[in-house]
Amino acid sequence: MDSNKNILSDLKGDKYTSKNPIAIKLLNNFFNTISSLLKLIDPNDINSMTECGCGKGQVTQFITDNIKLKSVNSFDISEEDFICKVIISKNMLTSILKVFMISI
């Protein structure tokens, strides 16, 4: 049972620096798949890339190390920012609906 606790606690950390053999195998397969897909791309056919939800940018860096692009854009938002935006959006929607109901 103790070995399971170690594995689970390791998986909660940064997956890119994990010592967990399963996490390492999964990441190696993931990056090997990306590498295989990049080999199918003719560099003359693509000159820019946008990655949404890039986290710390490890995948973006891997891609730009393996294919030269003129423009690379990547962005991510924190969990706190996302929750805040959802709450603001919900409040705005509620306000819009109230205005709409008043005008009917």
HUKARA-V417983 format. One record per residue. RES is the residue in one letter. PSI is psi as a letter, one per 20 degrees, with the letter a starting at -180 (NA if undefined). OMEGA is omega in degrees with one decimal (NA if undefined). Layout:
# HUKARA-V417983
RES/PSI/OMEGA  RES/PSI/OMEGA
This chain:
# HUKARA-V417983
M/h/178.9  D/h/-179.4  S/h/176.8  N/h/177.8  K/g/179.3  N/g/180.0  I/g/-178.5  L/g/179.8  S/h/178.4  D/h/-179.0  L/h/179.5  K/i/-178.5  G/a/179.9  D/o/-176.0  K/h/-178.0  Y/i/179.1  T/j/-177.6  S/q/174.6  K/i/-178.7  N/p/-177.3  P/h/177.9  I/g/178.4  A/g/179.2  I/g/179.6  K/g/178.9  L/g/-180.0  L/g/176.9  N/g/177.9  N/h/179.1  F/g/-178.7  F/h/174.5  N/h/177.2  T/g/177.5  I/g/179.8  S/g/178.6  S/g/179.0  L/h/179.4  L/h/179.0  K/h/178.9  L/i/-176.5  I/p/171.7  D/o/-177.4  P/h/178.4  N/i/-177.8  D/i/-176.2  I/p/178.5  N/i/178.5  S/r/-180.0  M/q/172.0  T/p/176.0  E/p/177.8  C/p/-179.0  G/l/-172.3  C/i/-177.9  G/c/179.7  K/i/173.4  G/j/-178.1  Q/g/-179.1  V/g/176.9  T/g/179.4  Q/g/179.3  F/g/-179.6  I/g/-178.2  T/h/174.3  D/h/-174.2  N/i/176.8  I/p/-177.5  K/p/-179.4  L/q/178.0  K/h/-175.0  S/p/176.4  V/p/177.5  N/p/176.1  S/q/178.9  F/q/179.2  D/q/173.4  I/q/179.3  S/r/178.2  E/h/180.0  E/g/178.5  D/g/-179.2  F/g/-179.7  I/g/178.9  C/g/-178.5  K/h/177.2  V/g/179.2  I/g/178.8  I/g/179.7  S/g/178.7  K/g/179.7  N/h/178.6  M/g/179.1  L/g/177.4  T/g/179.0  S/g/179.3  I/g/-179.9  L/h/178.2  K/g/178.4  V/g/179.7  F/g/-179.3  M/h/179.4  I/h/-175.5  S/i/-179.4  I/NA/NA
